């Protein structure tokens, strides 16, 4: 759980920036997007296969 405690003379904007940085470091957004909709096992296999192909294609260039 990401938590930001405001300092004595800290503004909302800087606290919000700190919160966004902590959320991105924790990897909450990709996880949230992944669990937003139910994914059937077939869809999951298809998504993983496409990701694997993209990964292989990116490696062969170099």
LINUR-V173658 format. One record per pair of residues at least 24 apart in sequence whose C-alpha atoms are under 7 Angstrom apart, sorted by sequence separation. I is the first residue (numbers start at 1). GAP is how many residues later the second one is. If there is no record, write none. Layout:
[[I GAP] [I GAP]]
This chain:
none
